Amino acid sequence: MRKRYASSTDVARLAGVSQSTVSRTFRGDSRVSPEARNKVMEAAQKLEYRPNLLPRIMLTQQSRLVALVVGKMHNPFYARVLERFTKRLQEMKCQVMLAHVDSDDALDAVVPRLSGYRVDAVVSALSVLTEAAADQLIELGVPVISFNTHMRKKGLYTISSDNAPAGREVARHLIAQGAQRLAYLGGPEFNPANVDRRTGFVEEARAHGFEPVLSNDEFSFEGGARQAVRVFAGPNPPDAAFCGDDLIAIGALDALWHSGRPLADPLRIVGFDDIPQAAWAPYQLSSIQQDEEVMIDHALRILDDWYAEAEMPEYLNLLVPGKMVIRRSSVSGIQFPGSHC
């Protein structure tokens, strides 16, 4: 037999208070006395009462439900950000709705699904790539916060690492270490973060008289391995590489370790994201560390302002500087068996 759930009327009867007092208690209304609040909470616990959110949504037009849209979760950086973001949202008394898309690149695919839910915000590290998708998201009437988008649209708030200066810093660092033949191993060609990292790196390299070899694939271990096979196949392979993320760098290094082909001695390499594996002994990978706490703070401030019905900017495009973490891979470099180029 189906379980009968306790109602607010049941809680009011057991606690000896009015039904409106029960409602105000679960809304966090300061007008409820501590004594009445304790009675309500004790009765609710005994009856295993769970408040129905629908009336509150109808009354306030706020669900406290935030949609977090994720792609493939193979990058530990995004898994860490998701965990921290979820914890901070729960501290704000928000609930998280996790929406998954098969692509790592675009938020566009999830728009039709989100329109069926009354969420208070949409947050994602995926890009908004098309005007049509941006318009559909904005029509939801809630803040859309993306950590990886160039588009400027009313109601679209972008917070991302300042990728181009990071790329320039990597180029300067590798050149200062004596690199002569530079390469960029990137993610999907038109991904906004990839474009900015590549652009900054290439511009700085050219300013010093170097023309990097350019390659693109997935932001993944496998993408790095495939690029390593292509880029380092020639008789005079690069002696330094900037990788669009740490997974690409680690995939490339593993592929080169097992390739047996002649390589620069040493090969210097830098990644991006500073995932935990970057510090592992076999890699000691130099990497750009994103300031995820500052990025999360900015996103939550937008949500706070929306809940407070404060005046919102038409759009926002915040760039957060990263920090280069220097390890062995870009200084003394990586040495491979049989390398002699």
Secondary structure, DSSP 8 states (H G I E B T S, - for coil): -------HHHHHHHHTS-HHHHHHHHHT-TTS-HHHHHHHHHHHHHHT----HHHHHHHHS---EEEEEE-----HHHHHHHHHHHHHHHHTT-EEEEEE-S-SSBSGGGHHHHTTS--SEEEESSB---HHHHHHHHTT-S-EEESS-----TTEEEEEE-HHHHHHHHHHHHHHTT--SEEEEESSTT-HHHHHHHHHHHHHHHHTT---EEEE--SSHHHHHHHHHHHT-SSS--SEEEESSHHHHHHHHHHHHHH-----SSBEEEEES--GGGGSTTT--EEEE--HHHHHHHHHHHHHHHHTT----S-EEEEE--EEE--GGGTT-B--TT---
